[in-house]
Amino acid sequence: MVDLDILAFARLFKEAYIKCFGHAMDGPITETESKIFCNKILQQTGLSIGWKSVKNYSFFIVDNSGLKQENPSVATLDTLARYVLGAPFTTEIQRKNNESHYPYWFLYKEKSVKHTEKPDYKKLAWRVSVSTAGIIFIVVLIVCLKLFNTPGPVQFTDYFKDTDEGTMLNNGWFVKSKDTAYWGKRGEKPGMLTLYTLKGDTWPNPTFKPGIKNLLLREVPADCFTAEVHLSNFIPNQEWQQAGILLLEDTSFTGKSIRLSLAFNDFFAGEPRPREILVQAITSLGDGFSKPEEVAHIPVVYPDSAIYNPLMLKNLDNPALRVEKNGKKFRFLYAGGITEMGAFKEMATIEFDMKPRYIGIFAIKGHTNSGNMPVRFKFFRMIGGACN
C-alpha cells in the first residue's frame, strides 16, 4: 500500500472502531473485541471480515515502526468503508455483481486524501478572520450548555427474557471461555438466564490458570457506577459453589479484579465450625501477586441450623448482590428474603485503586469436585455516571 492508502486505511479502521465500541482505540484490540467488531460489521453490512485479520490490523496501526506491514484487500477496505459510511445492507454475491469496483472504499479514500492535502493559506486566513466571532460564540454556547445540561447517567437493565446469543450480543454481552454443552442450557428455565457452577476460579493456583467457563461480560460504561444482580432460589450446598459479580481490568485475568459472590463454605483449616453460606468479596492485584485479599466474609445462613428451622433457607429465595464504585471506594451489599423486596445491607466498604473495564456475572465451584449446580439469574442492572 502507498503512504496515502496507509493513512486512509488507518483513519478508516479507527473510525470503524469508534463506531463499534463508542470510544477511541487506545492499543491493539483483543481477540474478544475483534470478534465483536467483526460481528457488528457483518450485522450492518452483510459482509464479513476475519477476526484474526482485524486483530493484526490493530497491531499494524498502533505500531509506528513500520517493521510490520499489512495489506488488506480492496474488498476488506470497501467493507470497512461501507460500515463507517452506513451503506445499504448487501451480500458478497450482490456486491460482486453490482459493485465490484468497490465504490465505498474509493469514496472514503478520496475524502481522506482531501483531508490530508495542504490547505490554501490565503483562503484559510480569510475563513479564520471571518469566523473568529462565530467560534467564540459557539465556545460560549457549549460552556453554557454544559453548565445547564449535565449528561444523565448511563443505565442498562436486562431481565433475561431472551437468552438468544445474538440478542445478548446486541445487548452488549459477550461470553468468555464458552463450554458449549452447559452454555446451551442457558435458556432452560424461561424468563431467566441459567449458568452452572463449573470448575474454574480467579483465585491463583499453582496447578490451574485463572479462568471461568461461560463468563458473561460487558464493558463498564463509566468510571463510577452501581451494579446489581438478582438470583432465584440459589442455595449452594457443596464446597465453594458460588455465583455473583466480577470486575476486571482485562479479560485475561492479568490485571486487577474484584469478585463478589454468594458461596458455600465448609473448609476452616481443621477448626470445628459450622458450614456456612456466605457473602464473600475478594480483591486481586493481578499478575505477579500470588495472593488475593478476602475483604468480606459474612455468613448469611448456616445450613446445619436450617435442618431444625427450614424457614431459614427461605431467605435465599431472592438473593441479590450489589457493587457501588465511587472513585477508589467500593461498597459491597447483599439482600435476601422470601420476597423480592428485601433490603440491601452493607457487607463491606474498601478503598481499592482500580478502574474496571469489564463487569461480568458468573457461576463456579473453584477446582473442587462439587456438583455442577444450576444458578438462575433473573435480573441485572448497571447505572454509570460521573463520580461524586
PADRENLO-191587 format. One record per residue (C-alpha): x, y, z; residue in one letter; residue number from 0. Coordinates in pm, 1 decimal, padded with zeros to 6 digits, always signed. Example, Ala and Ser with C-alpha at 12.3 -4.5 7.8 and 13.67 -1.06 7.14 Angstrom:
REM PADRENLO-191587
SITE          u          v          w   resn   resi
SITE   +01230.0   -00450.0   +00780.0      A      0
SITE   +01367.0   -00106.0   +00714.0      S      1
//
This chain:
REM PADRENLO-191587
SITE          u          v          w   resn   resi
SITE   +00000.0   +00000.0   +00000.0      M      0
SITE   +00123.5   +00352.4   -00078.7      V      1
SITE   +00155.3   +00605.3   +00203.2      D      2
SITE   -00175.1   +00779.1   +00130.1      L      3
SITE   -00354.7   +00444.9   +00121.7      D      4
SITE   -00199.5   +00351.2   +00457.2      I      5
SITE   -00308.3   +00681.2   +00612.0      L      6
SITE   -00660.8   +00640.3   +00475.7      A      7
SITE   -00677.6   +00278.7   +00596.1      F      8
SITE   -00557.2   +00373.0   +00945.5      A      9
SITE   -00813.4   +00653.3   +00970.1      R     10
SITE   -01087.9   +00423.8   +00838.1      L     11
SITE   -01006.5   +00146.6   +01086.2      F     12
SITE   -01004.2   +00387.9   +01380.4      K     13
SITE   -01339.1   +00538.5   +01275.2      E     14
SITE   -01490.0   +00190.3   +01244.3      A     15
SITE   -01361.6   +00102.7   +01592.2      Y     16
SITE   -01515.3   +00416.7   +01742.7      I     17
SITE   -01847.6   +00343.1   +01570.6      K     18
SITE   -01846.1   -00011.8   +01710.4      C     19
SITE   -01728.3   +00048.7   +02068.1      F     20
SITE   -01810.2   +00414.4   +02132.2      G     21
SITE   -01455.6   +00520.0   +02225.6      H     22
SITE   -01118.6   +00566.5   +02058.5      A     23
SITE   -00879.3   +00275.2   +02018.1      M     24
SITE   -00602.7   +00302.6   +02278.9      D     25
SITE   -00399.7   -00003.1   +02178.4      G     26
SITE   -00412.4   -00333.1   +01989.3      P     27
SITE   -00752.7   -00495.2   +02030.2      I     28
SITE   -00812.9   -00831.4   +02194.9      T     29
SITE   -00948.0   -01148.2   +02038.2      E     30
SITE   -01286.0   -01090.1   +02204.1      T     31
SITE   -01303.2   -00731.0   +02080.8      E     32
SITE   -01205.2   -00846.1   +01730.2      S     33
SITE   -01493.0   -01095.1   +01723.4      K     34
SITE   -01742.8   -00834.0   +01847.1      I     35
SITE   -01606.8   -00587.6   +01589.0      F     36
SITE   -01647.7   -00834.5   +01301.4      C     37
SITE   -01995.2   -00935.7   +01415.9      N     38
SITE   -02114.5   -00573.3   +01423.9      K     39
SITE   -01979.0   -00517.5   +01072.4      I     40
SITE   -02149.3   -00834.4   +00946.9      L     41
SITE   -02483.1   -00735.3   +01103.3      Q     42
SITE   -02482.5   -00387.5   +00945.2      Q     43
SITE   -02322.3   -00452.7   +00604.4      T     44
SITE   -02393.1   -00821.6   +00536.8      G     45
SITE   -02021.5   -00867.2   +00463.0      L     46
SITE   -01762.7   -01047.6   +00672.4      S     47
SITE   -01402.4   -00984.1   +00777.9      I     48
SITE   -01186.6   -01238.6   +00958.6      G     49
SITE   -01134.9   -01155.1   +01326.6      W     50
SITE   -00769.1   -01260.2   +01314.3      K     51
SITE   -00706.6   -01013.6   +01031.9      S     52
SITE   -00879.1   -00738.1   +01230.5      V     53
SITE   -00658.4   -00812.6   +01530.2      K     54
SITE   -00345.7   -00798.3   +01310.6      N     55
SITE   -00460.7   -00470.4   +01154.2      Y     56
SITE   -00488.1   -00314.3   +01501.0      S     57
SITE   -00126.6   -00410.3   +01580.0      F     58
SITE   -00013.8   -00266.8   +01246.5      F     59
SITE   -00194.7   +00061.7   +01307.3      I     60
SITE   -00066.6   +00100.3   +01664.7      V     61
SITE   +00292.7   +00004.1   +01571.8      D     62
SITE   +00456.1   +00311.1   +01414.9      N     63
SITE   +00791.5   +00145.9   +01348.8      S     64
SITE   +00693.8   +00031.5   +01000.5      G     65
SITE   +00857.9   -00305.5   +01058.1      L     66
SITE   +00532.3   -00499.6   +01026.4      K     67
SITE   +00326.0   -00442.4   +00714.5      Q     68
SITE   -00035.3   -00532.1   +00646.9      E     69
SITE   -00201.2   -00520.6   +00305.0      N     70
SITE   -00576.3   -00555.7   +00345.4      P     71
SITE   -00759.7   -00642.2   +00025.9      S     72
SITE   -00966.3   -00378.8   -00152.9      V     73
SITE   -01274.6   -00586.5   -00066.7      A     74
SITE   -01188.2   -00561.6   +00305.3      T     75
SITE   -01128.8   -00185.8   +00276.3      L     76
SITE   -01462.0   -00147.1   +00098.3      D     77
SITE   -01638.8   -00346.3   +00373.1      T     78
SITE   -01491.2   -00119.8   +00644.1      L     79
SITE   -01587.0   +00188.1   +00441.6      A     80
SITE   -01942.7   +00058.3   +00395.9      R     81
SITE   -01968.0   +00013.3   +00773.9      Y     82
SITE   -01836.8   +00363.9   +00850.8      V     83
SITE   -02041.4   +00536.3   +00579.1      L     84
SITE   -02363.6   +00348.6   +00661.7      G     85
SITE   -02401.6   +00180.1   +00322.0      A     86
SITE   -02709.4   -00033.5   +00247.8      P     87
SITE   -02708.1   -00398.8   +00352.5      F     88
SITE   -02578.1   -00634.7   +00084.1      T     89
SITE   -02413.3   -00974.3   +00033.8      T     90
SITE   -02085.7   -01085.4   -00119.4      E     91
SITE   -02270.0   -01206.2   -00432.3      I     92
SITE   -02466.8   -00882.4   -00471.0      Q     93
SITE   -02154.4   -00672.7   -00428.4      R     94
SITE   -01968.2   -00884.3   -00684.5      K     95
SITE   -02249.3   -00841.4   -00936.2      N     96
SITE   -02332.5   -00474.3   -00878.0      N     97
SITE   -02040.6   -00303.7   -00702.3      E     98
SITE   -01728.7   -00499.5   -00793.4      S     99
SITE   -01549.0   -00164.4   -00838.3      H    100
SITE   -01568.5   -00118.0   -00456.9      Y    101
SITE   -01706.9   +00237.7   -00467.2      P    102
SITE   -01725.2   +00297.8   -00092.2      Y    103
SITE   -01353.4   +00249.2   -00031.8      W    104
SITE   -01257.2   +00484.9   -00313.0      F    105
SITE   -01516.7   +00736.4   -00195.0      L    106
SITE   -01375.6   +00723.5   +00157.7      Y    107
SITE   -01015.6   +00742.2   +00033.3      K    108
SITE   -01094.8   +01045.9   -00179.8      E    109
SITE   -01237.1   +01224.3   +00123.3      K    110
SITE   -00940.6   +01114.7   +00330.7      S    111
SITE   -00687.6   +01241.4   +00077.7      V    112
SITE   -00862.8   +01578.3   +00063.5      K    113
SITE   -00848.6   +01584.3   +00441.4      H    114
SITE   -00467.5   +01539.6   +00435.0      T    115
SITE   -00391.5   +01787.3   +00149.7      E    116
SITE   -00208.6   +02108.3   +00235.0      K    117
SITE   -00453.1   +02393.7   +00292.0      P    118
SITE   -00475.8   +02711.0   +00087.2      D    119
SITE   -00336.3   +02953.1   +00343.9      Y    120
SITE   -00492.7   +03263.2   +00186.3      K    121
SITE   -00837.6   +03108.1   +00197.0      K    122
SITE   -00765.8   +02974.0   +00542.6      L    123
SITE   -00668.0   +03316.3   +00675.3      A    124
SITE   -00982.5   +03467.3   +00525.2      W    125
SITE   -01202.0   +03198.0   +00678.2      R    126
SITE   -01036.1   +03238.7   +01018.5      V    127
SITE   -01084.8   +03615.6   +01015.4      S    128
SITE   -01449.2   +03580.3   +00916.7      V    129
SITE   -01534.7   +03301.9   +01160.4      S    130
SITE   -01348.0   +03413.9   +01474.5      T    131
SITE   -01653.4   +03578.0   +01624.4      A    132
SITE   -01863.0   +03274.3   +01538.4      G    133
SITE   -01614.0   +03040.9   +01707.0      I    134
SITE   -01615.9   +03249.2   +02022.4      I    135
SITE   -01995.3   +03241.8   +02023.2      F    136
SITE   -02000.4   +02863.0   +01979.6      I    137
SITE   -01748.9   +02812.6   +02262.3      V    138
SITE   -01957.0   +03027.1   +02496.3      V    139
SITE   -02270.3   +02839.9   +02390.8      L    140
SITE   -02107.1   +02499.9   +02457.2      I    141
SITE   -01991.6   +02611.3   +02801.2      V    142
SITE   -02341.4   +02726.8   +02885.4      C    143
SITE   -02494.6   +02403.4   +02759.8      L    144
SITE   -02253.2   +02201.0   +02971.9      K    145
SITE   -02335.8   +02409.3   +03276.1      L    146
SITE   -02710.2   +02373.9   +03237.2      F    147
SITE   -02735.9   +02032.5   +03069.1      N    148
SITE   -02521.9   +01790.3   +03265.7      T    149
SITE   -02538.9   +01445.4   +03099.3      P    150
SITE   -02759.0   +01197.5   +03281.7      G    151
SITE   -02648.4   +00855.9   +03396.6      P    152
SITE   -02595.3   +00564.7   +03157.5      V    153
SITE   -02830.7   +00280.9   +03251.4      Q    154
SITE   -02860.2   -00079.1   +03132.9      F    155
SITE   -03111.6   -00337.5   +03255.1      T    156
SITE   -03153.1   -00698.0   +03144.9      D    157
SITE   -03437.1   -00919.7   +03270.3      Y    158
SITE   -03301.9   -01212.5   +03062.7      F    159
SITE   -03637.5   -01266.2   +02892.2      K    160
SITE   -03445.7   -01352.2   +02573.5      D    161
SITE   -03124.6   -01552.7   +02610.3      T    162
SITE   -03064.5   -01596.9   +02236.6      D    163
SITE   -02693.2   -01543.5   +02182.6      E    164
SITE   -02745.5   -01288.9   +01905.7      G    165
SITE   -02981.5   -01085.9   +02123.5      T    166
SITE   -02737.9   -01092.2   +02414.3      M    167
SITE   -02453.4   -00982.5   +02186.4      L    168
SITE   -02663.9   -00692.2   +02059.9      N    169
SITE   -02731.8   -00600.6   +02424.3      N    170
SITE   -02358.9   -00568.1   +02487.5      G    171
SITE   -02286.1   -00909.6   +02641.5      W    172
SITE   -02013.2   -01145.6   +02524.6      F    173
SITE   -01909.8   -01488.8   +02652.2      V    174
SITE   -01558.1   -01586.2   +02754.8      K    175
SITE   -01436.3   -01949.7   +02776.7      S    176
SITE   -01754.7   -02098.0   +02638.7      K    177
SITE   -01846.3   -02451.6   +02748.7      D    178
SITE   -02078.7   -02541.0   +02463.6      T    179
SITE   -02273.0   -02812.1   +02646.7      A    180
SITE   -02361.5   -02602.1   +02951.5      Y    181
SITE   -02389.9   -02272.7   +02760.6      W    182
SITE   -02656.6   -02446.0   +02555.7      G    183
SITE   -02863.1   -02479.8   +02875.3      K    184
SITE   -02868.5   -02106.4   +02947.4      R    185
SITE   -03237.1   -02077.6   +02848.9      G    186
SITE   -03363.9   -02398.3   +03008.5      E    187
SITE   -03582.4   -02200.2   +03252.1      K    188
SITE   -03783.7   -01944.5   +03052.0      P    189
SITE   -03750.4   -01586.0   +03168.9      G    190
SITE   -03414.2   -01644.7   +03337.0      M    191
SITE   -03050.0   -01697.0   +03245.4      L    192
SITE   -02908.6   -02025.9   +03374.4      T    193
SITE   -02536.6   -02076.9   +03438.0      L    194
SITE   -02378.8   -02378.2   +03606.6      Y    195
SITE   -02115.6   -02395.6   +03880.4      T    196
SITE   -01842.9   -02541.6   +03659.0      L    197
SITE   -01476.8   -02585.7   +03750.2      K    198
SITE   -01288.3   -02256.5   +03742.4      G    199
SITE   -01165.5   -01979.5   +03967.4      D    200
SITE   -00998.0   -01639.8   +03975.3      T    201
SITE   -00804.4   -01743.0   +04287.0      W    202
SITE   -00435.5   -01805.9   +04198.6      P    203
SITE   -00341.2   -02172.7   +04189.2      N    204
SITE   -00000.5   -02326.6   +04103.5      P    205
SITE   -00174.0   -02601.6   +03903.1      T    206
SITE   -00458.9   -02417.3   +03728.0      F    207
SITE   -00460.0   -02089.7   +03536.9      K    208
SITE   -00725.9   -01835.4   +03640.0      P    209
SITE   -01038.2   -01881.7   +03433.3      G    210
SITE   -01417.6   -01904.4   +03446.4      I    211
SITE   -01622.7   -02101.6   +03194.7      K    212
SITE   -01926.7   -01930.3   +03043.3      N    213
SITE   -01825.6   -01599.4   +03198.8      L    214
SITE   -02074.8   -01340.1   +03071.7      L    215
SITE   -01908.3   -00999.2   +03034.6      L    216
SITE   -01990.2   -00646.7   +02920.0      R    217
SITE   -01799.7   -00318.4   +02914.0      E    218
SITE   -01821.0   -00080.9   +03209.5      V    219
SITE   -01976.3   +00243.8   +03075.6      P    220
SITE   -01842.3   +00491.3   +03331.4      A    221
SITE   -01574.1   +00540.6   +03593.2      D    222
SITE   -01829.1   +00532.7   +03875.4      C    223
SITE   -02131.2   +00306.1   +03883.2      F    224
SITE   -02377.8   +00089.1   +04071.6      T    225
SITE   -02435.9   -00268.2   +03952.7      A    226
SITE   -02653.4   -00542.3   +04094.3      E    227
SITE   -02763.1   -00894.1   +04005.9      V    228
SITE   -03066.7   -01084.2   +04136.5      H    229
SITE   -03078.9   -01462.8   +04167.1      L    230
SITE   -03364.4   -01707.1   +04214.2      S    231
SITE   -03362.2   -01965.3   +04493.9      N    232
SITE   -02984.4   -02009.8   +04492.9      F    233
SITE   -02884.7   -02237.7   +04782.3      I    234
SITE   -02528.7   -02364.2   +04726.9      P    235
SITE   -02471.2   -02686.9   +04920.5      N    236
SITE   -02128.3   -02816.9   +04824.2      Q    237
SITE   -01775.2   -02689.5   +04863.8      E    238
SITE   -01720.6   -02347.1   +04701.4      W    239
SITE   -02025.1   -02349.7   +04477.2      Q    240
SITE   -02087.1   -01979.0   +04420.7      Q    241
SITE   -02222.0   -01713.6   +04185.5      A    242
SITE   -02205.5   -01337.2   +04164.1      G    243
SITE   -02039.9   -01030.2   +04009.1      I    244
SITE   -01686.3   -00998.6   +03872.5      L    245
SITE   -01499.6   -00674.9   +03792.1      L    246
SITE   -01193.6   -00694.4   +03565.4      L    247
SITE   -00931.3   -00459.6   +03424.6      E    248
SITE   -00884.9   -00700.8   +03133.3      D    249
SITE   -01030.6   -01027.5   +03010.6      T    250
SITE   -00706.4   -01225.8   +03050.4      S    251
SITE   -00710.5   -01211.7   +03434.7      F    252
SITE   -00367.4   -01046.1   +03437.7      T    253
SITE   -00491.0   -00712.7   +03575.0      G    254
SITE   -00664.5   -00620.8   +03897.5      K    255
SITE   -01000.6   -00775.4   +03979.3      S    256
SITE   -01281.7   -00782.5   +04235.7      I    257
SITE   -01512.9   -01078.7   +04292.4      R    258
SITE   -01836.6   -01056.6   +04493.6      L    259
SITE   -02026.8   -01381.4   +04538.5      S    260
SITE   -02280.4   -01578.3   +04736.2      L    261
SITE   -02097.0   -01901.4   +04822.4      A    262
SITE   -02093.7   -02224.5   +05023.3      F    263
SITE   -01800.6   -02298.8   +05254.5      N    264
SITE   -01721.1   -02594.6   +05478.2      D    265
SITE   -01342.0   -02556.6   +05495.8      F    266
SITE   -01196.9   -02398.1   +05809.9      F    267
SITE   -00843.5   -02544.2   +05821.1      A    268
SITE   -00941.2   -02802.0   +06084.3      G    269
SITE   -01139.8   -02569.2   +06310.8      E    270
SITE   -01472.0   -02711.5   +06438.1      P    271
SITE   -01705.5   -02454.1   +06280.9      R    272
SITE   -02048.2   -02496.1   +06122.0      P    273
SITE   -02091.7   -02497.2   +05745.6      R    274
SITE   -02194.5   -02160.6   +05604.5      E    275
SITE   -02348.4   -01984.6   +05308.0      I    276
SITE   -02173.9   -01651.4   +05296.4      L    277
SITE   -02119.2   -01331.7   +05105.2      V    278
SITE   -01754.8   -01312.9   +05005.5      Q    279
SITE   -01561.9   -01029.5   +04841.5      A    280
SITE   -01208.8   -01082.3   +04710.7      I    281
SITE   -00964.7   -00835.4   +04553.6      T    282
SITE   -00661.6   -00928.6   +04345.4      S    283
SITE   -00371.6   -00710.9   +04234.1      L    284
SITE   -00325.7   -00923.8   +03923.9      G    285
SITE   -00033.3   -01090.1   +03754.5      D    286
SITE   +00280.9   -01104.8   +03970.7      G    287
SITE   +00090.7   -01107.0   +04300.7      F    288
SITE   +00033.8   -01461.3   +04424.0      S    289
SITE   -00219.5   -01397.3   +04698.5      K    290
SITE   -00555.9   -01220.0   +04675.6      P    291
SITE   -00720.4   -01046.5   +04971.4      E    292
SITE   -01052.1   -01150.8   +05121.7      E    293
SITE   -01209.7   -00817.2   +05214.7      V    294
SITE   -01550.2   -00955.8   +05316.3      A    295
SITE   -01655.3   -01293.3   +05462.1      H    296
SITE   -02004.8   -01257.9   +05604.1      I    297
SITE   -02216.1   -01570.4   +05675.0      P    298
SITE   -02585.4   -01520.5   +05592.4      V    299
SITE   -02719.3   -01874.6   +05656.6      V    300
SITE   -02588.4   -02174.7   +05849.5      Y    301
SITE   -02723.8   -02487.0   +05670.8      P    302
SITE   -02680.2   -02705.7   +05982.5      D    303
SITE   -02911.9   -02477.1   +06177.2      S    304
SITE   -03156.9   -02479.5   +05886.9      A    305
SITE   -03208.0   -02853.5   +05941.2      I    306
SITE   -03400.3   -02763.5   +06256.0      Y    307
SITE   -03553.1   -02448.1   +06111.7      N    308
SITE   -03607.6   -02492.5   +05734.2      P    309
SITE   -03761.3   -02145.9   +05705.4      L    310
SITE   -03410.8   -02002.9   +05734.3      M    311
SITE   -03340.7   -02120.0   +05378.8      L    312
SITE   -03637.3   -01916.8   +05252.6      K    313
SITE   -03410.1   -01614.8   +05293.0      N    314
SITE   -03230.8   -01743.5   +04983.1      L    315
SITE   -03542.0   -01742.0   +04765.1      D    316
SITE   -03449.3   -01398.6   +04627.1      N    317
SITE   -03082.8   -01321.4   +04697.8      P    318
SITE   -02918.0   -01019.6   +04534.5      A    319
SITE   -02568.7   -00868.0   +04525.1      L    320
SITE   -02472.1   -00507.1   +04459.4      R    321
SITE   -02142.3   -00327.3   +04395.8      V    322
SITE   -02110.6   +00050.6   +04417.9      E    323
SITE   -01798.7   +00230.9   +04293.4      K    324
SITE   -01725.5   +00596.0   +04364.9      N    325
SITE   -01369.2   +00694.7   +04286.3      G    326
SITE   -01145.4   +00443.5   +04463.4      K    327
SITE   -01418.4   +00345.3   +04710.2      K    328
SITE   -01605.3   +00017.3   +04657.0      F    329
SITE   -01912.0   -00075.9   +04858.7      R    330
SITE   -02048.2   -00432.7   +04869.1      F    331
SITE   -02410.1   -00507.4   +04963.2      L    332
SITE   -02635.4   -00811.6   +04993.6      Y    333
SITE   -03012.6   -00857.8   +05005.2      A    334
SITE   -03207.1   -01172.5   +05081.4      G    335
SITE   -03561.1   -01263.2   +05175.1      G    336
SITE   -03875.5   -01454.8   +05099.5      I    337
SITE   -03997.9   -01167.7   +04877.9      T    338
SITE   -03815.6   -00965.6   +04615.3      E    339
SITE   -03843.9   -00651.6   +04829.3      M    340
SITE   -03572.9   -00746.8   +05080.7      G    341
SITE   -03349.9   -00452.6   +05168.2      A    342
SITE   -02981.4   -00436.0   +05079.2      F    343
SITE   -02737.2   -00439.2   +05370.2      K    344
SITE   -02376.4   -00327.3   +05354.6      E    345
SITE   -02129.3   -00613.5   +05384.9      M    346
SITE   -01806.5   -00411.5   +05347.7      A    347
SITE   -01659.6   -00087.4   +05213.1      T    348
SITE   -01299.8   -00066.1   +05093.3      I    349
SITE   -01064.8   +00160.9   +04902.9      E    350
SITE   -00902.7   -00011.2   +04605.0      F    351
SITE   -00717.7   +00165.2   +04322.4      D    352
SITE   -00881.7   +00000.7   +04022.9      M    353
SITE   -01067.4   +00117.9   +03712.2      K    354
SITE   -01269.5   -00181.9   +03589.0      P    355
SITE   -01314.2   -00207.4   +03212.4      R    356
SITE   -01544.1   -00510.2   +03225.7      Y    357
SITE   -01815.8   -00640.7   +03454.9      I    358
SITE   -01938.6   -00998.5   +03446.5      G    359
SITE   -02174.2   -01247.1   +03607.0      I    360
SITE   -02055.1   -01598.6   +03678.2      F    361
SITE   -02104.8   -01934.6   +03847.7      A    362
SITE   -01810.7   -02152.2   +03963.5      I    363
SITE   -01708.0   -02420.8   +04212.3      K    364
SITE   -01334.3   -02349.1   +04228.2      G    365
SITE   -01123.9   -02651.9   +04141.3      H    366
SITE   -01324.3   -02890.8   +04357.4      T    367
SITE   -01528.8   -03195.0   +04255.9      N    368
SITE   -01854.5   -03043.8   +04376.4      S    369
SITE   -02168.1   -03079.1   +04164.5      G    370
SITE   -02245.6   -02863.6   +03861.4      N    371
SITE   -02534.6   -02677.0   +04018.3      M    372
SITE   -02768.4   -02456.8   +03807.7      P    373
SITE   -02780.6   -02089.3   +03903.8      V    374
SITE   -03079.4   -01883.6   +03784.4      R    375
SITE   -03010.0   -01515.8   +03709.9      F    376
SITE   -03329.7   -01316.2   +03674.2      K    377
SITE   -03213.8   -00955.7   +03668.4      F    378
SITE   -02904.4   -00739.1   +03604.8      F    379
SITE   -02883.3   -00363.8   +03622.8      R    380
SITE   -02597.9   -00115.6   +03590.4      M    381
SITE   -02607.9   +00262.7   +03622.5      I    382
SITE   -02292.1   +00460.5   +03545.9      G    383
SITE   -02217.0   +00828.8   +03567.4      G    384
SITE   -01986.7   +01098.2   +03695.3      A    385
SITE   -01809.2   +01041.6   +04025.7      C    386
SITE   -01905.6   +01249.1   +04325.8      N    387
//
